[in-house]
């Protein structure tokens, strides 16, 4: 199982056996009525494994109940996990304010961030390894359901934090542990819970509730996304998600402006991207990809001050790109790839090393299979021969010699027959102007409605026989059947799950490459994906993807793993991505 967040990962154990303290393998006896401070002091001078005596005992501390759900076996290992149950009344949110799941998610997110800062200040890094560490799981600017802080309808709070139990070498420093856990940590909790800024808390909750209102309005208004006037979309860098200082605030062109109502901010004006096919054009470095990246990130809610907290996208929108070398298991590629040389079957296509075009075709079909309602595509990361084939290439390579049906020929059919919209950034493939319902032009980060101008260009430069059109009906076959047992972990030490980065999942003996799954934003989501894969492996089978995702939805309703403070709720679309990229996946016709 995954350990600490990146930056707090347990390293390798140094040296051989345990030294110091005369620990002989017997569990130390802590009196059942001992306080936490007494228990810690009684362990002073023992070998580090004696800390295990703290596990699964309830300790009353400062009006809360503390329980170690995991105790590290070594000061250099991943930190211990401490679950803290705080009764109702400590948080200023009343039960009437917590009846809604989105309000609880927002309140918990606010507390998680505040606790993270308080624990960072209270950490007392001293001794060996991670001694003295106090921490919460690191979080992104997105507001997610997480296991680190759970805010319940009655106002009680469950907190899971990380504690580096103090040691000198591998000898317990019991008195130092008592100071850390019975003085520093309670003071940090009091600061975070009792001294919080109620106005800031309410601003946080209301910002999330407004985003929920906006996202709910998208389907009602026939929109894929909404970007409010004043939104700040550029980020500081590819590794810094903070808003770029001095960035041009977004403003919707009048012809594409809509007004949506929110509970707390009233009517908001902004760009409404309609369902269908939207093409974003413009010169290099003028903001095309920045807008698309903001749309991709806005399937989640954002914290106040992020700049994207009034930018929302349909929750079922997914980014699609080429992924050279990915595995494909039993996907029906016939909408895009027909008969291959050698008679290879594309109705149940299998490969361990997909090309760029094949991988993007598979990702598109898998997105439809998983229930996506919109595809977000950037020409820069797409396979050219999947996206388009121009008139000259169509003339040189006759249709019978080309198995690939380019995306441009199916994009309108995809919306008309499957209800899946496309938002596409284009810098060079002007043929897409023929299939666009809406064209946005970005100039110096300012959006313009170029739909009419694009239609004039398309009319002035007709494609003739090369005009995009579907080659025939969308092929309909039996839904892919997946064998859940193929997701089973091996027995013993090989059956572990580890995710110490956002888009890398070690699942048993396999590495599931999620590097192209761009809408994963926290390592906690990736860890939760591993938990869900293990849960789904117990399902009877074979089953279609939709049935597996329905089972996962029920598992998520039960909540994230309560024993870990480093889980965050993923979308089912990302779970489908993980399943499809698992090289051990098996299915049946």
C-alpha positions as CSV (number, residue, x, y, z in Angstrom):
1,X,0.0,0.0,0.0
2,X,1.2,3.5,-0.8
3,X,3.0,5.3,2.0
4,X,3.6,9.0,2.4
5,X,3.2,11.8,0.0
6,X,6.1,12.7,-2.3
7,X,8.6,14.6,-0.2
8,X,7.7,12.3,2.8
9,X,8.4,8.9,1.1
10,X,10.1,6.3,3.2
11,X,13.6,5.6,2.0
12,X,15.5,2.4,2.3
13,X,16.5,1.1,5.8
14,X,20.1,1.9,6.6
15,X,22.2,-0.8,8.0
16,X,21.2,-4.2,9.3
17,X,19.3,-5.1,12.5
18,X,17.8,-2.8,15.0
19,X,20.2,-1.3,17.5
20,X,19.8,0.2,20.9
21,X,17.3,0.0,23.6
22,X,17.6,-3.8,24.3
23,X,14.4,-4.5,22.3
24,X,14.2,-8.3,22.2
25,X,11.1,-8.8,20.1
26,X,8.6,-8.8,22.9
27,X,5.7,-6.3,22.8
28,X,6.1,-3.8,25.6
29,X,3.2,-3.6,28.0
30,X,1.5,-0.3,28.2
31,X,-1.1,-0.1,31.0
32,X,-4.6,0.1,29.5
33,X,-5.4,3.4,31.4
34,X,-2.1,5.1,30.5
35,X,-2.4,8.5,28.9
36,X,-0.6,9.0,25.6
37,X,2.2,11.0,27.3
38,X,2.7,8.2,29.8
39,X,2.7,5.6,27.1
40,X,5.3,7.5,25.1
41,X,7.6,8.1,28.1
42,X,7.4,4.4,29.0
43,X,8.9,3.5,25.6
44,X,11.9,5.8,26.0
45,X,15.2,4.0,25.3
46,X,13.6,1.0,23.7
47,X,14.3,-0.2,20.2
48,X,12.2,1.5,17.5
49,X,9.8,-1.4,16.9
50,X,8.4,-1.0,20.4
51,X,6.4,2.0,19.1
52,X,4.1,-0.7,17.6
53,X,2.5,-1.0,21.0
54,X,0.7,2.3,20.3
55,X,-1.2,0.9,17.4
56,X,-5.0,0.5,17.5
57,X,-5.4,2.1,21.0
58,X,-7.6,5.0,21.7
59,X,-6.0,7.9,23.5
60,X,-8.1,10.9,24.7
61,X,-6.2,14.1,23.9
62,X,-7.5,17.6,24.3
63,X,-11.2,16.6,23.8
64,X,-10.5,14.4,20.8
65,X,-9.8,10.7,20.4
66,X,-6.5,9.7,18.8
67,X,-5.6,6.3,17.3
68,X,-2.5,5.2,15.5
69,X,-3.7,3.3,12.4
70,X,-0.2,2.7,11.2
71,X,3.1,2.8,13.1
72,X,6.3,2.9,11.1
73,X,8.8,0.2,11.8
74,X,11.8,2.3,11.3
75,X,12.6,6.1,11.6
76,X,13.6,6.1,8.0
77,X,10.4,4.5,6.8
78,X,7.2,6.2,5.7
79,X,5.8,8.2,8.7
80,X,3.2,6.8,11.1
81,X,-0.5,7.6,10.5
82,X,-2.6,9.1,13.3
83,X,-6.4,9.3,13.0
84,X,-7.9,12.0,15.1
85,X,-11.7,12.0,15.8
86,X,-12.8,15.6,16.7
87,X,-16.4,15.8,18.1
88,X,-19.0,18.2,16.7
89,X,-18.8,21.8,17.9
90,X,-15.1,22.4,17.2
91,X,-15.8,23.5,13.6
92,X,-17.9,26.7,13.0
93,X,-19.9,24.9,10.3
94,X,-23.2,23.8,11.9
95,X,-25.0,20.6,10.9
96,X,-27.6,22.7,8.9
97,X,-24.7,23.9,6.8
98,X,-23.3,20.4,6.2
99,X,-26.4,18.7,4.8
100,X,-24.9,19.0,1.3
101,X,-22.0,16.9,0.2
102,X,-20.4,19.7,-1.8
103,X,-20.5,22.0,1.3
104,X,-18.8,19.3,3.3
105,X,-16.2,18.7,0.6
106,X,-15.4,22.4,0.5
107,X,-15.2,22.7,4.3
108,X,-13.0,19.7,4.6
109,X,-10.7,21.1,1.9
110,X,-10.4,24.4,3.7
111,X,-9.5,22.5,7.0
112,X,-7.0,20.2,5.2
113,X,-5.1,23.2,3.8
114,X,-5.2,25.0,7.2
115,X,-4.1,21.9,9.0
116,X,-1.3,21.4,6.5
117,X,0.1,24.8,7.2
118,X,-0.2,24.5,11.0
119,X,1.5,21.1,11.1
120,X,4.3,22.3,8.9
121,X,5.0,25.1,11.4
122,X,4.8,22.7,14.3
123,X,7.1,20.0,12.9
124,X,10.2,19.5,15.1
125,X,12.8,17.9,12.7
126,X,15.3,16.4,15.1
127,X,16.8,13.0,15.5
128,X,17.1,10.3,12.8
129,X,15.1,9.8,9.7
130,X,11.7,11.5,9.8
131,X,11.8,12.1,13.5
132,X,9.6,15.0,14.5
133,X,7.7,15.3,11.2
134,X,4.1,16.5,11.4
135,X,2.3,16.7,8.0
136,X,-0.9,16.4,6.0
137,X,-1.0,15.0,2.4
138,X,0.0,17.7,-0.1
139,X,-2.9,19.0,-2.1
140,X,-3.5,20.7,-5.5
141,X,-5.5,23.9,-6.2
142,X,-8.5,21.6,-6.9
143,X,-11.1,21.0,-4.3
144,X,-11.4,17.2,-4.0
145,X,-12.9,14.7,-1.6
146,X,-10.0,13.4,0.4
147,X,-9.4,11.0,3.2
148,X,-7.1,13.4,5.1
149,X,-10.0,15.4,6.5
150,X,-13.6,14.1,6.5
151,X,-16.3,16.5,7.6
152,X,-19.4,14.7,8.7
153,X,-23.0,16.0,8.6
154,X,-23.2,16.3,12.4
155,X,-20.1,18.6,12.4
156,X,-17.6,16.0,13.7
157,X,-14.3,15.8,11.9
158,X,-11.9,12.9,11.2
159,X,-8.3,13.9,10.5
160,X,-5.5,11.6,9.4
161,X,-2.1,13.1,9.6
162,X,1.5,11.8,9.4
163,X,3.8,11.7,12.4
164,X,7.5,10.9,12.3
165,X,7.9,9.2,15.7
166,X,11.2,10.5,17.2
167,X,14.3,8.4,17.5
168,X,18.0,8.8,18.0
169,X,19.5,6.3,15.6
170,X,16.9,3.5,16.0
171,X,16.3,4.1,19.7
172,X,13.0,5.6,20.8
173,X,13.1,9.1,22.2
174,X,10.0,8.8,24.4
175,X,10.2,12.2,26.0
176,X,10.7,13.9,22.7
177,X,7.7,12.0,21.3
178,X,5.6,13.2,24.3
179,X,6.6,16.8,23.6
180,X,5.8,16.4,19.9
181,X,2.5,14.6,20.3
182,X,1.2,16.0,23.6
183,X,2.3,19.6,23.2
184,X,3.2,20.6,19.7
185,X,0.5,18.7,17.8
186,X,-2.4,19.6,20.1
187,X,-1.4,23.3,19.9
188,X,-1.3,23.1,16.1
189,X,-4.8,21.5,16.0
190,X,-6.2,24.1,18.4
191,X,-4.7,26.8,16.1
192,X,-6.2,25.2,13.0
193,X,-9.6,24.4,14.4
194,X,-10.4,26.9,17.1
195,X,-8.6,29.9,15.6
196,X,-9.7,29.7,12.0
197,X,-11.0,32.7,10.0
198,X,-14.7,32.0,9.6
199,X,-15.0,34.6,6.9
200,X,-12.3,32.8,4.8
201,X,-14.0,29.5,5.5
202,X,-17.3,30.7,4.2
203,X,-15.8,32.3,1.2
204,X,-14.2,29.0,0.4
205,X,-17.4,27.1,0.8
206,X,-19.4,29.6,-1.2
207,X,-16.9,29.6,-4.0
208,X,-17.3,25.9,-4.4
209,X,-21.0,26.0,-4.2
210,X,-21.0,28.6,-7.0
211,X,-18.9,26.4,-9.2
212,X,-21.4,23.5,-8.5
213,X,-24.2,25.9,-9.6
214,X,-22.3,26.8,-12.8
215,X,-21.4,23.2,-13.7
216,X,-25.0,22.1,-13.2
217,X,-26.2,24.9,-15.5
218,X,-24.0,23.7,-18.4
219,X,-26.2,20.8,-19.4
220,X,-29.3,22.8,-18.9
221,X,-27.9,25.5,-21.3
222,X,-26.4,23.1,-23.8
223,X,-22.8,24.0,-23.0
224,X,-19.6,22.1,-22.6
225,X,-17.8,24.8,-20.6
226,X,-18.1,28.3,-19.1
227,X,-15.3,30.8,-18.5
228,X,-16.3,33.8,-16.5
229,X,-15.1,37.3,-17.3
230,X,-12.2,38.2,-15.1
231,X,-10.9,34.6,-14.9
232,X,-7.1,34.3,-14.9
233,X,-6.1,31.2,-17.0
234,X,-2.3,31.3,-17.4
235,X,-0.2,29.5,-14.8
236,X,3.3,30.4,-13.7
237,X,4.9,27.4,-15.2
238,X,4.4,23.7,-16.0
239,X,5.3,22.8,-12.4
240,X,3.7,25.8,-10.6
241,X,-0.1,25.9,-10.7
242,X,-0.3,29.4,-9.2
243,X,-1.9,32.1,-11.4
244,X,0.6,34.0,-13.6
245,X,1.0,37.6,-12.2
246,X,0.1,40.3,-14.7
247,X,-1.9,37.9,-16.9
248,X,-4.6,39.2,-19.1
249,X,-8.0,38.6,-17.4
250,X,-10.4,36.6,-19.6
251,X,-13.3,38.4,-21.3
252,X,-15.9,36.7,-23.4
253,X,-16.7,38.0,-26.9
254,X,-20.2,39.5,-27.0
255,X,-21.5,37.0,-29.6
256,X,-20.6,34.0,-27.4
257,X,-21.3,35.5,-24.0
258,X,-23.9,33.9,-21.7
259,X,-25.0,34.7,-18.2
260,X,-25.4,32.0,-15.6
261,X,-26.8,32.3,-12.1
262,X,-25.0,31.3,-8.9
263,X,-26.2,31.1,-5.3
264,X,-23.7,33.5,-3.8
265,X,-22.2,35.7,-6.6
266,X,-25.4,36.3,-8.5
267,X,-25.4,36.5,-12.3
268,X,-22.0,35.8,-13.9
269,X,-21.2,36.7,-17.5
270,X,-18.7,34.7,-19.5
271,X,-17.9,32.6,-22.5
272,X,-20.2,29.7,-23.1
273,X,-18.7,27.0,-25.2
274,X,-21.6,25.2,-26.9
275,X,-22.0,21.5,-27.4
276,X,-20.9,20.3,-30.8
277,X,-17.5,20.9,-32.4
278,X,-15.5,23.9,-31.2
279,X,-12.2,24.8,-32.8
280,X,-9.7,27.2,-31.1
281,X,-7.3,28.9,-33.5
282,X,-4.7,31.6,-33.2
283,X,-1.0,32.2,-33.5
284,X,1.6,30.5,-31.4
285,X,1.9,31.7,-27.8
286,X,-1.4,33.6,-28.0
287,X,-3.3,31.5,-25.5
288,X,-4.9,28.6,-27.4
289,X,-3.4,25.8,-25.3
290,X,-3.7,27.9,-22.1
291,X,-7.5,28.1,-22.7
292,X,-7.7,24.3,-23.4
293,X,-5.6,23.5,-20.3
294,X,-8.0,25.6,-18.1
295,X,-11.0,23.8,-19.6
296,X,-9.3,20.4,-18.8
297,X,-8.5,21.4,-15.2
298,X,-12.0,22.8,-14.7
299,X,-13.7,19.5,-14.6
300,X,-12.8,20.1,-10.9
301,X,-13.6,23.0,-8.6
302,X,-10.8,25.4,-7.7
303,X,-10.0,27.3,-4.5
304,X,-10.7,31.0,-4.3
305,X,-7.8,33.1,-5.7
306,X,-6.7,30.4,-8.1
307,X,-8.0,32.4,-11.1
308,X,-10.1,29.5,-12.4
309,X,-12.7,29.4,-9.7
310,X,-15.3,30.7,-12.1
311,X,-14.3,28.5,-14.9
312,X,-16.2,25.2,-15.2
313,X,-16.3,22.2,-17.6
314,X,-18.7,19.3,-17.8
315,X,-17.5,16.7,-15.3
316,X,-17.5,14.0,-18.0
317,X,-15.0,15.9,-20.4
318,X,-11.7,14.1,-21.0
319,X,-8.4,15.1,-22.5
320,X,-7.3,12.9,-25.4
321,X,-3.8,12.6,-26.9
322,X,-1.4,10.2,-28.7
323,X,0.5,7.7,-26.5
324,X,3.1,5.9,-28.4
325,X,3.9,2.5,-26.9
326,X,0.8,2.1,-24.7
327,X,-1.0,-1.2,-24.3
328,X,-4.4,-1.7,-25.9
329,X,-6.6,-4.6,-24.8
330,X,-9.6,-5.7,-26.9
331,X,-10.8,-2.3,-28.1
332,X,-13.0,-2.0,-31.2
333,X,-11.0,0.4,-33.4
334,X,-13.2,0.0,-36.5
335,X,-14.6,3.5,-36.3
336,X,-11.1,4.7,-37.1
337,X,-8.9,1.8,-38.2
338,X,-10.1,-0.8,-40.7
339,X,-8.5,-3.8,-42.2
340,X,-4.8,-4.0,-41.4
341,X,-2.1,-5.8,-43.5
342,X,-1.9,-9.5,-42.6
343,X,-5.6,-9.6,-41.7
344,X,-5.2,-8.3,-38.1
345,X,-8.6,-7.9,-36.4
346,X,-9.4,-4.3,-35.3
347,X,-12.8,-5.3,-33.8
348,X,-10.9,-6.7,-30.7
349,X,-7.6,-5.0,-31.2
350,X,-4.7,-6.0,-28.9
351,X,-1.2,-4.6,-28.9
352,X,1.6,-4.0,-26.4
353,X,3.1,-1.2,-28.4
354,X,0.5,1.1,-30.0
355,X,1.5,3.7,-32.5
356,X,0.5,7.3,-32.0
357,X,-2.5,7.0,-34.3
358,X,-3.6,3.7,-32.9
359,X,-3.2,4.9,-29.3
360,X,-5.3,8.0,-30.0
361,X,-8.0,5.9,-31.8
362,X,-8.1,3.6,-28.8
363,X,-8.3,6.4,-26.3
364,X,-11.2,8.0,-28.2
365,X,-13.2,4.7,-28.4
366,X,-12.4,4.0,-24.7
367,X,-13.7,7.5,-23.7
368,X,-17.0,6.9,-25.4
369,X,-17.1,3.5,-23.7
370,X,-16.6,5.1,-20.3
371,X,-19.3,7.7,-20.8
372,X,-17.4,10.8,-21.8
373,X,-19.5,13.7,-23.0
374,X,-16.7,15.9,-24.4
375,X,-13.2,15.3,-25.9
376,X,-10.5,18.0,-25.3
377,X,-7.7,17.7,-27.9
378,X,-4.6,19.8,-28.6
379,X,-3.1,19.5,-32.1
380,X,0.4,19.7,-30.5
381,X,-0.1,16.4,-28.7
382,X,-2.2,14.5,-31.2
383,X,-1.1,12.1,-34.0
384,X,-1.3,14.0,-37.3
385,X,-2.3,11.0,-39.3
386,X,-5.1,10.2,-36.9
387,X,-6.4,13.8,-36.9
388,X,-6.4,14.6,-40.6
389,X,-5.5,13.5,-44.2
390,X,-5.3,16.4,-46.7
391,X,-6.3,16.4,-50.3
392,X,-2.8,15.6,-51.6
393,X,-2.3,12.7,-49.4
394,X,-5.8,11.3,-50.2
395,X,-4.9,11.6,-53.9
396,X,-1.5,9.9,-53.5
397,X,-2.6,7.1,-51.2
398,X,-6.0,5.7,-52.4
399,X,-8.6,4.9,-49.8
400,X,-8.2,1.1,-50.1
401,X,-4.5,1.4,-49.1
402,X,-5.1,3.5,-46.0
403,X,-6.7,1.7,-43.0
404,X,-7.0,4.9,-40.9
405,X,-10.2,7.0,-41.0
406,X,-9.1,10.4,-39.7
407,X,-10.8,11.9,-36.7
408,X,-12.0,14.8,-38.9
409,X,-14.2,12.4,-40.8
410,X,-16.0,11.2,-37.6
411,X,-16.0,14.2,-35.4
412,X,-19.5,15.4,-36.3
413,X,-20.9,11.9,-36.3
414,X,-19.4,11.4,-32.9
415,X,-21.6,14.3,-31.6
416,X,-24.7,13.5,-33.7
417,X,-24.8,9.8,-32.8
418,X,-23.1,9.6,-29.4
419,X,-23.6,13.0,-27.9
420,X,-19.9,13.6,-27.5
421,X,-18.7,17.1,-28.2
422,X,-15.1,18.0,-29.2
423,X,-13.1,21.1,-28.2
424,X,-9.9,21.2,-30.4
425,X,-6.9,23.5,-30.5
426,X,-5.7,23.8,-34.1
427,X,-2.7,25.7,-35.4
428,X,-2.1,24.1,-38.8
429,X,-5.0,21.8,-39.7
430,X,-7.3,24.3,-41.4
431,X,-9.6,21.5,-42.8
432,X,-11.2,21.5,-39.3
433,X,-12.9,24.8,-40.2
434,X,-15.3,22.7,-42.4
435,X,-16.6,20.7,-39.5
436,X,-16.6,23.4,-36.7
437,X,-19.8,24.7,-35.2
438,X,-17.9,27.3,-33.3
439,X,-14.5,28.9,-33.9
440,X,-12.6,30.9,-31.3
441,X,-9.6,32.9,-32.2
442,X,-7.1,33.8,-29.4
443,X,-5.0,36.9,-30.0
444,X,-2.8,38.1,-27.2
445,X,-4.9,36.0,-24.8
446,X,-8.1,37.7,-25.9
447,X,-10.8,35.5,-27.2
448,X,-12.7,36.5,-30.4
449,X,-15.6,34.8,-32.2
450,X,-14.2,33.7,-35.5
451,X,-17.0,31.4,-36.6
452,X,-18.3,33.6,-39.4
453,X,-14.8,34.4,-40.6
454,X,-13.9,30.7,-40.6
455,X,-17.0,29.9,-42.7
456,X,-15.9,32.5,-45.3
457,X,-12.4,31.0,-45.4
458,X,-13.8,27.5,-45.8
459,X,-16.0,28.8,-48.7
460,X,-13.1,30.6,-50.3
461,X,-10.9,27.5,-50.2
462,X,-13.2,24.5,-50.8
463,X,-11.9,21.0,-50.2
464,X,-13.9,19.5,-52.9
465,X,-13.7,15.7,-52.9
466,X,-11.4,15.8,-49.9
467,X,-14.1,17.4,-47.7
468,X,-14.4,15.5,-44.5
469,X,-17.3,13.0,-44.3
470,X,-17.8,9.7,-42.4
471,X,-17.0,6.7,-44.6
472,X,-20.2,5.0,-43.3
473,X,-22.2,4.3,-40.2
474,X,-20.4,4.1,-36.9
475,X,-19.6,0.4,-36.4
476,X,-21.6,-1.2,-33.7
477,X,-20.3,-4.3,-32.0
478,X,-20.7,-6.2,-28.7
479,X,-19.4,-4.1,-25.8
480,X,-15.9,-5.1,-24.7
481,X,-16.0,-7.7,-22.0
482,X,-13.4,-7.3,-19.2
483,X,-12.3,-10.1,-16.9
484,X,-12.1,-8.6,-13.4
485,X,-9.9,-11.4,-12.1
486,X,-7.2,-10.2,-14.5
487,X,-6.9,-7.2,-12.2
488,X,-6.0,-9.4,-9.2
489,X,-2.8,-8.6,-7.3
490,X,-0.2,-11.4,-6.9
491,X,0.1,-13.1,-3.5
492,X,2.8,-12.1,-0.9
493,X,5.1,-9.1,-1.1
494,X,4.5,-8.7,-4.8
495,X,0.9,-7.7,-4.2
496,X,1.5,-4.1,-3.2
497,X,0.2,-0.9,-4.6
498,X,2.4,2.2,-4.7
499,X,1.8,5.6,-6.2
500,X,4.3,8.3,-5.1
501,X,3.7,10.6,-8.1
502,X,0.6,11.9,-9.7
503,X,0.7,9.8,-12.9
504,X,2.6,6.7,-12.0
505,X,0.9,3.6,-10.4
506,X,2.8,0.5,-9.4
507,X,0.2,-2.2,-9.2
508,X,1.7,-5.5,-8.1
509,X,4.4,-6.4,-10.5
510,X,3.2,-4.0,-13.2
511,X,3.7,-0.3,-13.8
512,X,0.5,1.3,-15.1
513,X,1.7,4.3,-17.2
514,X,-0.7,7.2,-16.6
515,X,1.6,9.9,-17.9
516,X,-0.9,10.8,-20.7
517,X,-3.9,10.9,-18.3
518,X,-3.6,14.6,-17.9
519,X,-6.6,15.2,-15.6
520,X,-5.1,13.4,-12.7
521,X,-4.0,16.2,-10.4
522,X,-3.0,14.6,-7.1
523,X,-1.1,11.5,-6.2
524,X,-3.9,10.7,-3.8
525,X,-6.2,10.1,-6.7
526,X,-3.7,7.7,-8.2
527,X,-3.5,5.8,-4.9
528,X,-7.3,5.6,-4.8
529,X,-7.2,4.2,-8.4
530,X,-5.0,1.4,-7.1
531,X,-7.5,0.7,-4.3
532,X,-10.4,0.6,-6.8
533,X,-8.6,-1.8,-9.1
534,X,-8.0,-4.2,-6.3
535,X,-11.7,-3.8,-5.3
536,X,-12.9,-4.5,-8.8
537,X,-10.7,-7.6,-9.1
538,X,-13.2,-9.3,-6.8
539,X,-16.1,-8.7,-9.1
540,X,-17.6,-11.6,-11.0
541,X,-16.9,-11.6,-14.7
542,X,-16.6,-11.0,-17.4
543,X,-18.3,-7.6,-17.4
544,X,-18.5,-4.5,-19.8
545,X,-16.6,-1.4,-18.7
546,X,-19.9,0.3,-17.8
547,X,-20.7,-2.4,-15.2
548,X,-17.3,-2.1,-13.7
549,X,-17.5,1.6,-13.4
550,X,-21.0,1.3,-11.8
551,X,-19.4,-1.0,-9.2
552,X,-16.6,1.5,-8.6
553,X,-19.2,4.3,-8.2
554,X,-20.8,2.3,-5.4
555,X,-17.5,1.7,-3.7
556,X,-16.8,5.4,-3.8
557,X,-20.1,6.1,-2.2
558,X,-18.9,4.1,0.8
559,X,-15.9,6.6,1.0
560,X,-12.2,6.5,0.5
561,X,-10.0,4.2,2.6
562,X,-10.3,5.6,6.1
563,X,-7.0,4.2,7.3
564,X,-5.0,6.4,5.0
565,X,-4.8,10.2,4.9
566,X,-3.4,10.3,1.4
567,X,-6.3,9.3,-0.8
568,X,-8.3,11.7,-3.1
569,X,-11.4,10.9,-5.1
570,X,-10.7,10.2,-8.8
571,X,-13.2,10.4,-11.6
572,X,-14.5,7.2,-13.1
573,X,-13.1,8.3,-16.4
574,X,-9.5,8.1,-15.0
575,X,-10.4,4.7,-13.5
576,X,-11.4,3.6,-17.0
577,X,-8.0,4.9,-18.3
578,X,-6.1,2.9,-15.6
579,X,-8.1,-0.3,-16.4
580,X,-7.5,0.1,-20.1
581,X,-3.7,0.7,-19.7
582,X,-3.1,-2.3,-17.4
583,X,-1.0,-4.6,-19.5
584,X,-2.3,-7.7,-17.7
585,X,-5.9,-6.9,-18.6
586,X,-7.9,-9.8,-20.1
587,X,-11.3,-10.0,-21.7
588,X,-13.5,-12.2,-23.8
589,X,-15.3,-11.7,-27.1
